Amino acid sequence: MKNPREALGDAWGVPKDVSLDLPHMTVSGNKELYIENYKALLSYDSGSIVVGSRKLGIAVTGKNLEIKSIRRDDILITGEILHIEYKI
């Protein structure tokens, strides 16, 4: 059964990432990951970056990972991305 936010969003045609406050990710090959609607940077080094949102965490592992851009609502990660894992 859908929660009220999800049902209302579906009825109005609102994307799930907006109605459920989920992060929206765009991946370009294995070189770039753009995450919108994140809440916090939880950890960062050249082999692993963990980003938190209201509903889940996103763990990115790879080689030579860098945060190219970080703003209040979005973050751009570059490098050789080998694995993206959702942590509930």
C-alpha positions as CSV (number, residue, x, y, z in Angstrom):
1,M,0.0,0.0,0.0
2,K,1.3,3.5,-0.9
3,N,1.8,6.1,1.7
4,P,-0.2,9.3,1.3
5,R,2.7,11.3,-0.2
6,E,3.4,8.7,-2.8
7,A,-0.3,8.3,-3.7
8,L,-0.7,12.1,-4.0
9,G,2.5,12.4,-6.1
10,D,1.3,9.7,-8.4
11,A,-2.1,11.3,-8.8
12,W,-0.5,14.6,-9.8
13,G,2.2,13.1,-11.9
14,V,5.0,14.2,-9.6
15,P,8.3,12.2,-10.0
16,K,9.0,9.9,-7.1
17,D,12.3,11.5,-6.1
18,V,10.4,14.7,-5.5
19,S,7.3,13.4,-3.8
20,L,9.2,10.9,-1.6
21,D,12.2,13.2,-0.9
22,L,14.6,10.7,-2.5
23,P,18.0,11.5,-4.1
24,H,18.2,11.7,-7.9
25,M,21.3,10.4,-9.5
26,T,22.8,10.8,-13.0
27,V,25.7,8.5,-13.9
28,S,27.9,9.2,-16.9
29,G,29.7,5.9,-17.7
30,N,31.9,5.0,-14.8
31,K,33.6,8.5,-14.7
32,E,31.0,10.8,-13.2
33,L,28.1,10.6,-10.7
34,Y,25.8,13.6,-10.0
35,I,23.6,13.4,-7.0
36,E,20.7,15.8,-6.4
37,N,18.7,16.1,-3.1
38,Y,21.4,14.7,-0.8
39,K,21.6,15.8,2.8
40,A,25.1,15.2,4.1
41,L,28.6,14.0,3.1
42,L,29.3,11.2,5.6
43,S,32.8,10.1,4.6
44,Y,35.3,10.9,1.8
45,D,38.6,9.5,0.6
46,S,40.0,8.7,-2.8
47,G,38.6,5.2,-2.7
48,S,35.2,5.7,-1.1
49,I,32.6,8.4,-0.7
50,V,29.4,8.0,1.3
51,V,26.6,10.5,1.0
52,G,23.4,10.5,3.1
53,S,19.9,11.5,2.3
54,R,16.7,11.4,4.3
55,K,15.7,7.9,3.3
56,L,19.0,6.1,2.4
57,G,22.8,6.3,2.1
58,I,24.7,6.0,-1.1
59,A,28.2,4.5,-0.9
60,V,30.4,5.0,-4.0
61,T,33.7,3.0,-4.3
62,G,36.3,3.4,-6.9
63,K,39.7,4.8,-7.8
64,N,40.9,8.4,-7.7
65,L,37.5,9.6,-6.5
66,E,37.1,13.4,-6.2
67,I,34.3,15.7,-5.3
68,K,34.4,18.2,-8.2
69,S,31.5,20.3,-7.0
70,I,29.5,20.3,-3.7
71,R,26.6,22.6,-3.1
72,R,23.7,22.6,-0.6
73,D,21.5,20.3,-2.8
74,D,23.8,18.5,-5.2
75,I,27.2,16.9,-5.4
76,L,29.4,15.9,-8.4
77,I,31.8,12.9,-7.9
78,T,34.4,12.1,-10.5
79,G,37.0,9.4,-10.9
80,E,36.8,5.7,-11.8
81,I,33.5,4.6,-10.2
82,L,33.5,0.8,-9.7
83,H,30.5,0.3,-7.4
84,I,27.4,2.2,-6.2
85,E,25.6,0.8,-3.2
86,Y,22.4,1.9,-1.5
87,K,22.4,1.6,2.3
88,I,18.9,1.5,3.9
